[in-house]
Structures are given as structure tokens and as C-alpha cells.
Amino acid sequence: MNISIFEVSIRKELHIREVSAALTFFFELSDLNVLSVDAFWELSEVEREESIGIRLEYNGVGYRTLAIFYCYFEVVDEVLAGFAKYLAENFGAEVAVGDYLHKADVVNDRFIVFQADGSRKFGVEKGDSDGFDVDVVD
């Protein structure tokens, strides 16, 4: 069984309860299957197959919440984009994910940024910020 790790950056500070509720709704999971990352690793392998572990990191500037998720099912490309768009609309804040549409052999600093109205823009990571931030390109 392979672990899948995905992450989203959210312009505002969110708490684990809010992020958990969004995961539960979007992925149609039971409340019991959305846990902190520590609780996720305490589950048996069978229980982990139906669960998502969450780790949140906070920053005082730029995108305030980095949400990192651990699970045993694939959350990539359009599924990840759909979740990011849902978060942006639900919480009224920009949400950035790595630009999976731009194919490259190495990690680049390109991002897809979903706006609160559900629209999508593209951007690159700002190099001069104290935290993570993106310059949106129209």
C-alpha cells in the first residue's frame, strides 16, 4: 500500500475542525475517518485505507495555512483542483496548489490559484516574502 501526500495553501488561517469538515464533505467520508496525522498513524493499515490524516502549519504572512494530507488513495490533478476550488469557495479565500497542468521533470515554483468566486488563475512563488506567497499572473 502506497501513501499519498497532498497539500494546499490557504490564504487565511483555518483550524483543523474547519479543514476536517471540508474533507468530510468533499470526499464523502465519515467524521471518524478524518483525523490528525498522529491519530492517522495510530490506525491499523485497514483503517488507514478509508481515512485521511491532517497536519496544519501556520504562517503570519502570505498564505496563512499550509494543509498537508496523508491517505492511501490518490488525490491528484483534477481531484486536487476540485478540492482546492471547493475550499476557496467555502472559506472565501485564495487556495494554491502546485501547477499539475505544467509538465516538468523538476519541481518548479508554478501554482494554480483558486479564487473565492471559483475562478482559476496561475502564478509563481514570490521569492521575497517572509512566508509562502504567490504572484498571480492574469
N, C-alpha and C positions, 0 to 999 in steps of 0.2 A: 504494500500500500504506500503510495507516494503522498507526501504532504504538499498542499498547495498554499502558497503565501501570497496575499494580495494586499494592496494598500491604497488609501485615498487620503488626500489632503483637503481639509475643510477650512474655509476662511474664518469661521467663528469657533469659539470654544464650545464643545459639546461634551456631555458627561456620558458615562458608559450606559446608563439607563436609556438615554435617548438613542444612542447608536444601537443598542440591543433591540429596542422596539423596532427600529428601521429594518434591521436584519431579519427579525422575526416576520415582519410583514412582507418584505420583498421576496425572501427566499421560502416563504410559507413553512417556517419552522416552528416548533413548539418553543415556548419560553424556556423550557428546561434544556434546550439544545443550543442556546446562545449563552456563552459563559466567558468569564475572564480567561486569559490564556493559561494562568496557573491551574484553574479548575479544569480546563480542557485537557491538559496533560495528565491529570489525575484519573481521567476516564479510561475505561478499557478500550482496546482498539475497535471493538464492535460499536461501542457507544460513540466514539470519535467519528465514525463514518457518517453519522447523521448530525454532527454538531459543528459549530464554529467557535473558535476561541478569539477573543478580542484583547488587543493591547493598545492603549491610547498614550500618545506622547503630546505634550503641550509646549507651545512657544508663545512668547509675549508679543511677537510681531509677525506680520505676514499671515500665512495660513496657520491658524492658531492650534488646530488639532490634526495630528497625523494618526490615522486609524490603521492598524496593521491586523490582518485577519489570518487565521490558520484553520485549514479544513482539509478534508480528504476528497473533495470534489472540485472540479475545475471552475474557476471564476476568472475568465479571461475575455479579452476582446469585447464583443457586443454585450455579453452578460455584465462584465465590469462596467462598461459605459452606461448600460441601463441602470445599474445600481447607483453610479455616481450622479446620473441625471435625477434619479428619484431623491437622493439625498439633497441635492441642490434645490429642487422644487419644494421638498418637505420642510427643510430648515431655512429656506430663504437666504442661502449663502453660496458663494462660488465653491465648486469642488473640482479639484485637479487630479487627473490620473495620467500615468505615462502614456505617451502617444504611440499606441499599438498600430496605428494606421501607417506610420512612417517606418518602413522596414530598414533595419540597420544591424550590422554584425556586433555592434558595441552599444553600451548604454549611452544614450545622448540626453541632453537636457531639454527635450521637447515634451510638451504636455498638452492634453486636451482639457479644456476648462469648461465645465458646465455652469451656466448662469442660473440664477434663481427662477428665471422665466422658462427654463428648459432648453434654451438655445445653447449652441456649442461654438466655442472659439478655440483657437490654438495659441500656444505661447511657448516661451523659453524661460528657463530658470534665470532669475536675477542673480548676478554674481556679487552684487554689492549690498546685499541685505544681511542683517544680523540673524534672520531666521529664513525659513524657506518661503520664497515668493516667486511669482511668475509675471513676466511682461507679456501681456496679451497682444497678439498681432491680429488686426482686423483683416 
